[in-house]
């Protein structure tokens, strides 16, 4: 296929959707949030501040995570810190309602995680607790 210089063939243009899920980033202006209304992934309230929109959780739910994290059993303190960091950075997205969540690992890999303890990361495949499961449990609890 001969393509003029400076042009990209249409088949090579990256697609922002995978299996019907739009993966394009929401653009937030410096003066406020764009016209897209965003709601908290935990309680469903409308988010208006840019930090809350980027994380996906409001300030009340963020406080809830910090209070609830020490009470989760079966996780080390490092795993709980990583789970809180994952939530603060917005590295968790619901895939199938509140049953399956997409979480992001330390190196950028995406894992499917369930609040019941299943995760597709290396630790989760071997049946060990991971910070992805801790983050999902903090959201669901």
N, C-alpha and C positions, 0 to 999 in steps of 0.2 A: 504494500500500500504506500503510495507516494503522498506525502503530506507537505504542504507549503511550510517553509521555515517559519518558526514562531507560532505555529498552530499545534494544538494537541488533538489527535483523533478522538472522536466522540466516545469510542469504546474505552479510551484511557482516562476519561474524566472521572475523578473519584465521585462515588455516590455517597450521600450522607445518610442513607438508610440501609439497615441490615434486617432482613426478615420483616420488613414493614415498620420497624422502629426507627424513628427519626433521631439521628445521633448528632445533628448540627447543634452548635453551641448557641445559646441565647445571648444576644448582644445587650449589654447593660450600658446605658449612657452615664456620663459623669454627673449629670444633673439629676438623675433619678432612674427609675426602672423603666424599661421600654414598655410599650403598650400591651405586652403579654402578661396576663394575670397569672401569678404563681401562688400555689398554696403549699402549706407545710406538709411534708410527707408523713408526719406522725399524727397530727391533730386535724389537719385540713383547713386551718385558718389561712386567710390571705396574707401573703408576705409582701411588705412594701420596701423595706430597707435593702440596699444592694448586698450587704454581707449575708443577710438572711436568705435572700434569693439565691445567691451563689452556693450556699451550703445546703439549701433545701429545707431548713428547719428554722423556726422562730426562736426568740430568746427564751421563752418559757420552756419549750421542749429541750433546748440546749441545757438549761438549768436542771431539768429532769434527768438528762443523761448523766450529768456530773454527780447528782445525788444518788442515782440508781447504780452506777458502775461499781462501787465498792461492795454492793450486796450480791452481785452475780457470783455464783459459786462455780468452781471447775476451771477458772481461768487464772493465769498468773497476773501479777500487777503490770508487767510489761505488755501483755496481751490487752489488758483493759486500757492502758495508755494509748496503744496503737488503735484500738477500736474508737476511742474518743477522737483521736486525730483524724481517723478515716471519716467520722461523722462531721467534724469541723470543716474538712476540706471538700465535702460534698461528694465523696467517693462511693456513694450507695444510691441505687436507683431501683424502684420496684419493677419487677419483670412480670409477675403474675399476681396482681393484687397484693396481698400481704403475705403470700405463701413462699414466693421465690424472689430473691433480690439479686441484682448484679452489683458486685463489689469490686473494687480495684485493689490490687496488691501493691507491695512496695516498689516493684519494678515496672508497674503499669499494666500488668496482665489483668484480664477481667475474669472473675469467677462467679459461678452461680451458687448462691448460698441460701439455705433455708433456716428458719428459726429453730427447727427441731434438731439441728446439729450437723446436717449434711452440707458439705462444701466441696467444690471441685479443685481446691488448692492442694498442694502436696500433703500438708498435715491432715486436711479433711478427708482425702482419699484413703489415708491410713487409719482413719477413725479417731484422730487426736483433735482436741479442741484448738480452734484458731481464732485470731482476732476478728476475722470476717463474721463468724458466727456470733461473737460477743457484740459486735456493732449491730447486727440485725436484731438480736434479742433486746438490745437497748431501745431500738425503735418500736418493736412490737409490744414490749411490756408496758 
